[in-house]
Amino acid sequence: MAFFNFPNPVNDKAARTVATGVVALGVATLVTGWWWLTVPLALGFLGRVLAGPRLSPLGWLAMKVIGPRLGAPRYTPGPPKRFAQGIGVVFSTAAAVLALGFGLHLAAGIVLGVLVLFATLEAALGFCAGCFAFGHLMRLGVIPEETCEACADISLRRPVASA
């Protein structure tokens, strides 16, 4: 496996654990006003986009420590999760630049609040908004089908292990 590679498939339990960490860090930032916390948040997203959990302490912890303790893995295709992490890079970086670069804390709070909302949906309900958008972009032909064969053809998906 190449270093700059994203896992495929992804253990959904580990992905939801990462989302829980994003919620915790995002809420801590919003409550305390410690905008510098958006920097490790953005770097974590960037690390996960570039190399999966290898460059993200939160990703590594979720995949190697917490995820396995949550029972049998439940697999989901990796490319939509990587796309979702890319959206996280955009939102967390925008919040950091708005707050730290321009002092626009209200705007940064709104952007970070949207990120926290979507991370909460992933963590609590298993709804990945980035994955949802990825699927629609595939259907529209914006993302080629070969990017995620399991997404394009439901018969290729791995069976889901019961929890």
N, C-alpha and C positions, 0 to 999 in steps of 0.2 A: 504494500500500500504506500503510495507516494505521500510525502509529508503534507504538501499543499493539496489536500483532498478532503472531501466531505463524506462522512459515512453514508452508505446506502445499502440496506435500509437503516433507519434510525429507530432506536428504542423510544417509543412515545412516552414512556414513563420518565425517562431521562430528560426528554424535551420539555415535559411539563414541569419537571424539577427546575430546569434552567429558567423557565418562565416565572416560577415562584420566586427565584432569586432576583430576577429583573423587577418583579413587583416590589419586593422588599427594598431593593436599592432605590427604585424610583420613588416610592412612598417616603423613604427616609430623606431623600433629596427635597421633595416637596414640603415635608413637614419642618425640616430643619433650615431650609434655605442654603444648605451647603452645596452650592452649584458645582464645586470641584468634583463631587461624586459622579457627575455626568461624564467625566473623562474616563474613569475605569469602566463605566457602563458602556460607553462607545467603543473603547478598546476591546472589551469582552465580545461585543457583537462583531467587530472587525476580525478578531482572532477566530471566532467560530465560522465566519464566512470563508476565511482563507484556509483554515486547516481543521475544521470541525472542533472537537474539544481539546486538541493538542495545545493551542495557544490561549486557551481560556480556562483560568482556574475554576470558574463556576461550571463550565462545560465538563471539565475533567472530573470534578467532584460529583456532578450529576451522573455521569456515565460510569465511573469506576467505583464509587462509594455508595451513593444514595440509590440510584436506579436499581442495582442488583438486590438491594434490601427490600424493594417494593414488589418482589415476586417475579414470576416469569415475564420476560420482555414481551411487549406488544409492539410489533413492527409496523412502520409506516414508511412510505418512500422518502428518500433523502432530498432530492432536488427541490421539492416545495418548501421543506424546512430551511434549506440553504437560502432560498429566495426570501423567506420570512426573516431570517437573520439579516439579510441585506437591507430589508426595510427597517429593521431595528437600528442598523448602522446609520441610516439616513436620519431617523427621528432623534436618536440619542446625540448624534453629532450636531444636528440643528439646534437642539436644546442647549448643548454645551457652548456653541458659537453665539447663540442669542444671549445667554446668561453671562458667560465669561468674556466674550469678545465685545459685546455691545451693551451689556448691562440691562438688557430687555428681559427682566425676570418674569413679568406677566406672560409675555409671548413664549418664553422658554417653558414656563409652567404649563401652558396650554398644550404645547407640543409634547412635553414629557407626560402630561396627564393622558393624552391620547395613547401614547405608548404603554403606559401603565394599564389603561383600560383593555387594550388588546392582549397584553401579557396576562391579565387577570382572566380573560375569556379562555386563553390557552391553559393556564394553570388550573383553573377551577372546573371548566366544562370540557376541555379538550378541543375547543374550537380554535383553529389556527386561521386567523384572518388572512395572513400572508399566503397560506396554502390555498385558501379559498380563491384569492386573487390570481394565484399561479394557475389554478385549474381553469379559470375563466380566460386568462391570457392564452392558455394552450388551445382552448376551444375556438378562440378568435384567430388563431394562427400566428399570434405574436411570438409565442414560445414554441419552437418546433417540437413535434411529438417525440422525436428521438431523444430529447432532453430527459424525458422520464417515460419510458415505455410502460412502466407499471401504472402511471397516471393515465396514459392514453388508452390502455387496454386493461380493463378490470380483471380479465382472466389471468393476467400475469402477476397479480398481487399475491403476496405470501399470505397463508392463512393466519388469522389473528389468534394468538394464544389467550385463553381465558385467564382472568386474574384471580 
